[in-house]
Amino acid sequence: MSGIIGSAGSKSGIIGLPVDPQKPSFLATIDEIASLAVDVSTYFTGTEVFDVGGNLACNATGTIFETHGMIFTAPVTGKYQMNVWCQLSNFNANMQYVRVNMRMAGSFYYTIHSVRTGGASPASKYGTVSLSILDHMDSGDTCTLYIHQATGTSQLNVFGNQSAFSGYFVG
């Protein structure tokens, strides 16, 4: 007889990975930002949906690193998966791009959304910017997010409760 024996109630017959309810993880919605400032890094703030371990601080929106915005502090050394997605609206024709940035354990990651639309009116355009990173963090390292609009008019909006930041300790 061969095969993998599943636990009671297993439909596939394959034993699943153990789930640790105390493993650091979090999900927070990103608060709305109306008329994002131009050529200024704005740190996101938000509202926790859950925070296993209490490692996410949700500070006020602002422009100063490690003072404003959501800051996750790694409680243990290991690999962490971090994710952010932002729904944006009200692009303007003079804007070159918007960049979502993640500072994680001394590394800097970003993704760019260009709004060059080939003549279409960008004011009615919606866009989503997302970034997912798996990286090593030492205990006490931090991860934070900010958004930066390059040139244009201060009219770009970040949809609150339709944008989020999440993270998970992989091991």
Secondary structure, DSSP 8 states (H G I E B T S, - for coil): --S----TT-SSS-------TTS-EEEEEE--BSS--BTS-EE--EEEEEEETS-EEE---BSSTTTSSEEEE-SSSEEEEEEEEEEEE---TT--EEEEEEEETTEEEEEEEE---TTS-GGG-EEEEEEEEEEEE-TT-EEEEEEEEESS-TT-EE-TTS-EEEEEE--
